[in-house]
Amino acid sequence: VPVQLVCPYGGNRIVTVTSFVPGALTWLLCTTLVLFGPLPDAAWVPGASSVQC
């Protein structure tokens, strides 16, 4: 979200802009999911188990 503000030094009005760039961890996780697929059932949830008694 762009934000407009006044520079405290020169008094000029400026607009900030942010951009998102995917990092190395994002590419690593996506590549891993593509190659190996997601974990079965709810294996990523602590305490969850696919075995029911």
PDB file of N, CA, C and O in Angstrom:
ATOM      1  N   VAL A   1       0.855  -1.172   0.000  1.00  0.00           N
ATOM      2  CA  VAL A   1       0.000   0.000   0.000  1.00  0.00           C
ATOM      3  C   VAL A   1       0.901   1.236   0.000  1.00  0.00           C
ATOM      4  O   VAL A   1       1.694   1.425   0.923  1.00  0.00           O
ATOM      5  N   PRO A   2       0.787   2.061  -1.011  1.00  0.00           N
ATOM      6  CA  PRO A   2       1.590   3.288  -1.057  1.00  0.00           C
ATOM      7  C   PRO A   2       1.186   4.258   0.056  1.00  0.00           C
ATOM      8  O   PRO A   2       0.007   4.399   0.382  1.00  0.00           O
ATOM      9  N   VAL A   3       2.173   4.907   0.617  1.00  0.00           N
ATOM     10  CA  VAL A   3       1.938   5.883   1.682  1.00  0.00           C
ATOM     11  C   VAL A   3       2.563   7.201   1.267  1.00  0.00           C
ATOM     12  O   VAL A   3       3.713   7.248   0.828  1.00  0.00           O
ATOM     13  N   GLN A   4       1.793   8.273   1.410  1.00  0.00           N
ATOM     14  CA  GLN A   4       2.306   9.599   1.078  1.00  0.00           C
ATOM     15  C   GLN A   4       2.690  10.306   2.365  1.00  0.00           C
ATOM     16  O   GLN A   4       1.927  10.296   3.331  1.00  0.00           O
ATOM     17  N   LEU A   5       3.879  10.924   2.389  1.00  0.00           N
ATOM     18  CA  LEU A   5       4.328  11.671   3.553  1.00  0.00           C
ATOM     19  C   LEU A   5       5.226  12.813   3.127  1.00  0.00           C
ATOM     20  O   LEU A   5       5.609  12.923   1.962  1.00  0.00           O
ATOM     21  N   VAL A   6       5.556  13.663   4.093  1.00  0.00           N
ATOM     22  CA  VAL A   6       6.404  14.819   3.822  1.00  0.00           C
ATOM     23  C   VAL A   6       7.774  14.566   4.438  1.00  0.00           C
ATOM     24  O   VAL A   6       7.882  14.202   5.609  1.00  0.00           O
ATOM     25  N   CYS A   7       8.816  14.762   3.639  1.00  0.00           N
ATOM     26  CA  CYS A   7      10.189  14.571   4.110  1.00  0.00           C
ATOM     27  C   CYS A   7      10.499  15.615   5.177  1.00  0.00           C
ATOM     28  O   CYS A   7      10.291  16.806   4.943  1.00  0.00           O
ATOM     29  N   PRO A   8      10.994  15.195   6.354  1.00  0.00           N
ATOM     30  CA  PRO A   8      11.275  16.156   7.424  1.00  0.00           C
ATOM     31  C   PRO A   8      12.470  17.072   7.129  1.00  0.00           C
ATOM     32  O   PRO A   8      12.606  18.122   7.757  1.00  0.00           O
ATOM     33  N   TYR A   9      13.331  16.691   6.188  1.00  0.00           N
ATOM     34  CA  TYR A   9      14.521  17.489   5.906  1.00  0.00           C
ATOM     35  C   TYR A   9      14.276  18.544   4.830  1.00  0.00           C
ATOM     36  O   TYR A   9      14.644  19.705   5.008  1.00  0.00           O
ATOM     37  N   GLY A  10      13.659  18.151   3.720  1.00  0.00           N
ATOM     38  CA  GLY A  10      13.474  19.089   2.617  1.00  0.00           C
ATOM     39  C   GLY A  10      12.047  19.577   2.455  1.00  0.00           C
ATOM     40  O   GLY A  10      11.801  20.541   1.730  1.00  0.00           O
ATOM     41  N   GLY A  11      11.106  18.925   3.120  1.00  0.00           N
ATOM     42  CA  GLY A  11       9.718  19.308   3.008  1.00  0.00           C
ATOM     43  C   GLY A  11       9.040  18.817   1.740  1.00  0.00           C
ATOM     44  O   GLY A  11       7.914  19.218   1.447  1.00  0.00           O
ATOM     45  N   ASN A  12       9.700  17.965   0.994  1.00  0.00           N
ATOM     46  CA  ASN A  12       9.118  17.427  -0.237  1.00  0.00           C
ATOM     47  C   ASN A  12       8.116  16.322   0.087  1.00  0.00           C
ATOM     48  O   ASN A  12       8.287  15.564   1.042  1.00  0.00           O
ATOM     49  N   ARG A  13       7.070  16.252  -0.727  1.00  0.00           N
ATOM     50  CA  ARG A  13       6.110  15.159  -0.583  1.00  0.00           C
ATOM     51  C   ARG A  13       6.654  13.946  -1.330  1.00  0.00           C
ATOM     52  O   ARG A  13       7.063  14.045  -2.487  1.00  0.00           O
ATOM     53  N   ILE A  14       6.653  12.814  -0.656  1.00  0.00           N
ATOM     54  CA  ILE A  14       7.141  11.582  -1.269  1.00  0.00           C
ATOM     55  C   ILE A  14       6.091  10.491  -1.089  1.00  0.00           C
ATOM     56  O   ILE A  14       5.252  10.562  -0.191  1.00  0.00           O
ATOM     57  N   VAL A  15       6.150   9.489  -1.947  1.00  0.00           N
ATOM     58  CA  VAL A  15       5.255   8.333  -1.874  1.00  0.00           C
ATOM     59  C   VAL A  15       6.116   7.085  -1.772  1.00  0.00           C
ATOM     60  O   VAL A  15       6.983   6.841  -2.612  1.00  0.00           O
ATOM     61  N   THR A  16       5.865   6.296  -0.727  1.00  0.00           N
ATOM     62  CA  THR A  16       6.615   5.058  -0.560  1.00  0.00           C
ATOM     63  C   THR A  16       5.961   3.948  -1.362  1.00  0.00           C
ATOM     64  O   THR A  16       4.741   3.930  -1.528  1.00  0.00           O
ATOM     65  N   VAL A  17       6.771   3.023  -1.858  1.00  0.00           N
ATOM     66  CA  VAL A  17       6.275   1.880  -2.616  1.00  0.00           C
ATOM     67  C   VAL A  17       7.041   0.649  -2.148  1.00  0.00           C
ATOM     68  O   VAL A  17       8.266   0.679  -2.027  1.00  0.00           O
ATOM     69  N   THR A  18       6.316  -0.427  -1.886  1.00  0.00           N
ATOM     70  CA  THR A  18       6.962  -1.681  -1.513  1.00  0.00           C
ATOM     71  C   THR A  18       6.723  -2.705  -2.616  1.00  0.00           C
ATOM     72  O   THR A  18       5.673  -2.713  -3.258  1.00  0.00           O
ATOM     73  N   SER A  19       7.703  -3.556  -2.820  1.00  0.00           N
ATOM     74  CA  SER A  19       7.546  -4.643  -3.784  1.00  0.00           C
ATOM     75  C   SER A  19       8.030  -5.928  -3.124  1.00  0.00           C
ATOM     76  O   SER A  19       8.964  -5.921  -2.322  1.00  0.00           O
ATOM     77  N   PHE A  20       7.382  -7.020  -3.475  1.00  0.00           N
ATOM     78  CA  PHE A  20       7.703  -8.299  -2.881  1.00  0.00           C
ATOM     79  C   PHE A  20       8.472  -9.147  -3.884  1.00  0.00           C
ATOM     80  O   PHE A  20       8.049  -9.324  -5.026  1.00  0.00           O
ATOM     81  N   VAL A  21       9.606  -9.665  -3.437  1.00  0.00           N
ATOM     82  CA  VAL A  21      10.443 -10.515  -4.275  1.00  0.00           C
ATOM     83  C   VAL A  21      10.617 -11.845  -3.548  1.00  0.00           C
ATOM     84  O   VAL A  21      11.080 -11.869  -2.407  1.00  0.00           O
ATOM     85  N   PRO A  22      10.251 -12.953  -4.195  1.00  0.00           N
ATOM     86  CA  PRO A  22      10.402 -14.239  -3.525  1.00  0.00           C
ATOM     87  C   PRO A  22      11.878 -14.553  -3.260  1.00  0.00           C
ATOM     88  O   PRO A  22      12.733 -14.386  -4.130  1.00  0.00           O
ATOM     89  N   GLY A  23      12.146 -15.006  -2.049  1.00  0.00           N
ATOM     90  CA  GLY A  23      13.517 -15.317  -1.656  1.00  0.00           C
ATOM     91  C   GLY A  23      13.871 -16.771  -1.904  1.00  0.00           C
ATOM     92  O   GLY A  23      13.083 -17.535  -2.462  1.00  0.00           O
ATOM     93  N   ALA A  24      15.057 -17.133  -1.484  1.00  0.00           N
ATOM     94  CA  ALA A  24      15.571 -18.486  -1.708  1.00  0.00           C
ATOM     95  C   ALA A  24      14.745 -19.531  -0.964  1.00  0.00           C
ATOM     96  O   ALA A  24      14.522 -20.622  -1.489  1.00  0.00           O
ATOM     97  N   LEU A  25      14.290 -19.220   0.243  1.00  0.00           N
ATOM     98  CA  LEU A  25      13.509 -20.194   1.018  1.00  0.00           C
ATOM     99  C   LEU A  25      12.179 -20.492   0.331  1.00  0.00           C
ATOM    100  O   LEU A  25      11.723 -21.635   0.338  1.00  0.00           O
ATOM    101  N   THR A  26      11.562 -19.486  -0.255  1.00  0.00           N
ATOM    102  CA  THR A  26      10.308 -19.689  -0.977  1.00  0.00           C
ATOM    103  C   THR A  26      10.511 -20.645  -2.150  1.00  0.00           C
ATOM    104  O   THR A  26       9.720 -21.568  -2.345  1.00  0.00           O
ATOM    105  N   TRP A  27      11.564 -20.428  -2.926  1.00  0.00           N
ATOM    106  CA  TRP A  27      11.850 -21.296  -4.065  1.00  0.00           C
ATOM    107  C   TRP A  27      12.175 -22.711  -3.606  1.00  0.00           C
ATOM    108  O   TRP A  27      11.761 -23.681  -4.242  1.00  0.00           O
ATOM    109  N   LEU A  28      12.910 -22.834  -2.512  1.00  0.00           N
ATOM    110  CA  LEU A  28      13.263 -24.155  -1.984  1.00  0.00           C
ATOM    111  C   LEU A  28      12.021 -24.926  -1.551  1.00  0.00           C
ATOM    112  O   LEU A  28      11.879 -26.106  -1.873  1.00  0.00           O
ATOM    113  N   LEU A  29      11.123 -24.266  -0.824  1.00  0.00           N
ATOM    114  CA  LEU A  29       9.904 -24.941  -0.364  1.00  0.00           C
ATOM    115  C   LEU A  29       9.002 -25.335  -1.535  1.00  0.00           C
ATOM    116  O   LEU A  29       8.460 -26.440  -1.555  1.00  0.00           O
ATOM    117  N   CYS A  30       8.843 -24.454  -2.488  1.00  0.00           N
ATOM    118  CA  CYS A  30       8.003 -24.762  -3.651  1.00  0.00           C
ATOM    119  C   CYS A  30       8.582 -25.905  -4.469  1.00  0.00           C
ATOM    120  O   CYS A  30       7.849 -26.794  -4.902  1.00  0.00           O
ATOM    121  N   THR A  31       9.892 -25.886  -4.681  1.00  0.00           N
ATOM    122  CA  THR A  31      10.543 -26.960  -5.434  1.00  0.00           C
ATOM    123  C   THR A  31      10.394 -28.290  -4.711  1.00  0.00           C
ATOM    124  O   THR A  31      10.135 -29.316  -5.340  1.00  0.00           O
ATOM    125  N   THR A  32      10.557 -28.277  -3.390  1.00  0.00           N
ATOM    126  CA  THR A  32      10.407 -29.501  -2.601  1.00  0.00           C
ATOM    127  C   THR A  32       8.999 -30.056  -2.719  1.00  0.00           C
ATOM    128  O   THR A  32       8.814 -31.263  -2.880  1.00  0.00           O
ATOM    129  N   LEU A  33       7.997 -29.171  -2.639  1.00  0.00           N
ATOM    130  CA  LEU A  33       6.614 -29.631  -2.756  1.00  0.00           C
ATOM    131  C   LEU A  33       6.313 -30.180  -4.147  1.00  0.00           C
ATOM    132  O   LEU A  33       5.572 -31.154  -4.282  1.00  0.00           O
ATOM    133  N   VAL A  34       6.876 -29.571  -5.166  1.00  0.00           N
ATOM    134  CA  VAL A  34       6.649 -30.053  -6.529  1.00  0.00           C
ATOM    135  C   VAL A  34       7.298 -31.420  -6.732  1.00  0.00           C
ATOM    136  O   VAL A  34       6.702 -32.302  -7.351  1.00  0.00           O
ATOM    137  N   LEU A  35       8.513 -31.602  -6.217  1.00  0.00           N
ATOM    138  CA  LEU A  35       9.227 -32.857  -6.416  1.00  0.00           C
ATOM    139  C   LEU A  35       8.675 -34.003  -5.573  1.00  0.00           C
ATOM    140  O   LEU A  35       8.535 -35.124  -6.062  1.00  0.00           O
ATOM    141  N   PHE A  36       8.363 -33.725  -4.306  1.00  0.00           N
ATOM    142  CA  PHE A  36       7.978 -34.784  -3.373  1.00  0.00           C
ATOM    143  C   PHE A  36       6.496 -34.785  -3.024  1.00  0.00           C
ATOM    144  O   PHE A  36       6.001 -35.769  -2.474  1.00  0.00           O
ATOM    145  N   GLY A  37       5.789 -33.728  -3.322  1.00  0.00           N
ATOM    146  CA  GLY A  37       4.371 -33.640  -2.992  1.00  0.00           C
ATOM    147  C   GLY A  37       4.183 -33.229  -1.544  1.00  0.00           C
ATOM    148  O   GLY A  37       5.127 -33.265  -0.754  1.00  0.00           O
ATOM    149  N   PRO A  38       2.978 -32.842  -1.199  1.00  0.00           N
ATOM    150  CA  PRO A  38       2.701 -32.442   0.181  1.00  0.00           C
ATOM    151  C   PRO A  38       2.742 -33.650   1.122  1.00  0.00           C
ATOM    152  O   PRO A  38       2.670 -34.790   0.664  1.00  0.00           O
ATOM    153  N   LEU A  39       2.854 -33.416   2.398  1.00  0.00           N
ATOM    154  CA  LEU A  39       2.871 -34.495   3.378  1.00  0.00           C
ATOM    155  C   LEU A  39       1.499 -35.157   3.430  1.00  0.00           C
ATOM    156  O   LEU A  39       0.484 -34.481   3.265  1.00  0.00           O
ATOM    157  N   PRO A  40       1.453 -36.468   3.656  1.00  0.00           N
ATOM    158  CA  PRO A  40       0.161 -37.153   3.712  1.00  0.00           C
ATOM    159  C   PRO A  40      -0.637 -36.769   4.953  1.00  0.00           C
ATOM    160  O   PRO A  40      -0.068 -36.476   6.005  1.00  0.00           O
ATOM    161  N   ASP A  41      -1.943 -36.773   4.820  1.00  0.00           N
ATOM    162  CA  ASP A  41      -2.872 -36.478   5.909  1.00  0.00           C
ATOM    163  C   ASP A  41      -2.497 -35.173   6.600  1.00  0.00           C
ATOM    164  O   ASP A  41      -2.274 -34.152   5.950  1.00  0.00           O
ATOM    165  N   ALA A  42      -2.432 -35.224   7.918  1.00  0.00           N
ATOM    166  CA  ALA A  42      -2.097 -34.040   8.693  1.00  0.00           C
ATOM    167  C   ALA A  42      -0.782 -34.274   9.417  1.00  0.00           C
ATOM    168  O   ALA A  42      -0.666 -33.998  10.611  1.00  0.00           O
ATOM    169  N   ALA A  43       0.212 -34.786   8.694  1.00  0.00           N
ATOM    170  CA  ALA A  43       1.491 -35.126   9.314  1.00  0.00           C
ATOM    171  C   ALA A  43       2.221 -33.894   9.826  1.00  0.00           C
ATOM    172  O   ALA A  43       3.085 -33.998  10.697  1.00  0.00           O
ATOM    173  N   TRP A  44       1.875 -32.722   9.287  1.00  0.00           N
ATOM    174  CA  TRP A  44       2.549 -31.491   9.704  1.00  0.00           C
ATOM    175  C   TRP A  44       1.930 -30.898  10.960  1.00  0.00           C
ATOM    176  O   TRP A  44       2.481 -29.959  11.534  1.00  0.00           O
ATOM    177  N   VAL A  45       0.772 -31.442  11.405  1.00  0.00           N
ATOM    178  CA  VAL A  45       0.112 -30.927  12.617  1.00  0.00           C
ATOM    179  C   VAL A  45       0.648 -31.715  13.814  1.00  0.00           C
ATOM    180  O   VAL A  45       0.535 -32.940  13.852  1.00  0.00           O
ATOM    181  N   PRO A  46       1.235 -31.008  14.800  1.00  0.00           N
ATOM    182  CA  PRO A  46       1.751 -31.721  15.974  1.00  0.00           C
ATOM    183  C   PRO A  46       0.626 -32.443  16.715  1.00  0.00           C
ATOM    184  O   PRO A  46      -0.425 -31.855  16.968  1.00  0.00           O
ATOM    185  N   GLY A  47       0.839 -33.703  17.059  1.00  0.00           N
ATOM    186  CA  GLY A  47      -0.140 -34.471  17.815  1.00  0.00           C
ATOM    187  C   GLY A  47      -1.168 -35.155  16.937  1.00  0.00           C
ATOM    188  O   GLY A  47      -1.931 -35.983  17.434  1.00  0.00           O
ATOM    189  N   ALA A  48      -1.219 -34.844  15.651  1.00  0.00           N
ATOM    190  CA  ALA A  48      -2.184 -35.487  14.763  1.00  0.00           C
ATOM    191  C   ALA A  48      -1.600 -36.791  14.258  1.00  0.00           C
ATOM    192  O   ALA A  48      -0.394 -36.897  14.031  1.00  0.00           O
ATOM    193  N   SER A  49      -2.443 -37.766  14.085  1.00  0.00           N
ATOM    194  CA  SER A  49      -1.975 -39.045  13.591  1.00  0.00           C
ATOM    195  C   SER A  49      -3.038 -39.638  12.677  1.00  0.00           C
ATOM    196  O   SER A  49      -4.236 -39.470  12.904  1.00  0.00           O
ATOM    197  N   SER A  50      -2.581 -40.333  11.643  1.00  0.00           N
ATOM    198  CA  SER A  50      -3.544 -40.970  10.738  1.00  0.00           C
ATOM    199  C   SER A  50      -4.008 -42.315  11.308  1.00  0.00           C
ATOM    200  O   SER A  50      -4.952 -42.910  10.790  1.00  0.00           O
ATOM    201  N   VAL A  51      -3.353 -42.798  12.371  1.00  0.00           N
ATOM    202  CA  VAL A  51      -3.738 -44.052  12.999  1.00  0.00           C
ATOM    203  C   VAL A  51      -4.743 -43.737  14.092  1.00  0.00           C
ATOM    204  O   VAL A  51      -4.476 -42.933  14.985  1.00  0.00           O
ATOM    205  N   GLN A  52      -5.911 -44.384  14.012  1.00  0.00           N
ATOM    206  CA  GLN A  52      -6.943 -44.142  15.014  1.00  0.00           C
ATOM    207  C   GLN A  52      -7.164 -45.431  15.797  1.00  0.00           C
ATOM    208  O   GLN A  52      -7.197 -46.519  15.222  1.00  0.00           O
ATOM    209  N   CYS A  53      -7.316 -45.299  17.113  1.00  0.00           N
ATOM    210  CA  CYS A  53      -7.525 -46.465  17.975  1.00  0.00           C
ATOM    211  C   CYS A  53      -8.994 -46.684  18.220  1.00  0.00           C
ATOM    212  O   CYS A  53      -9.370 -47.621  18.924  1.00  0.00           O
TER     213      CYS A  53
END
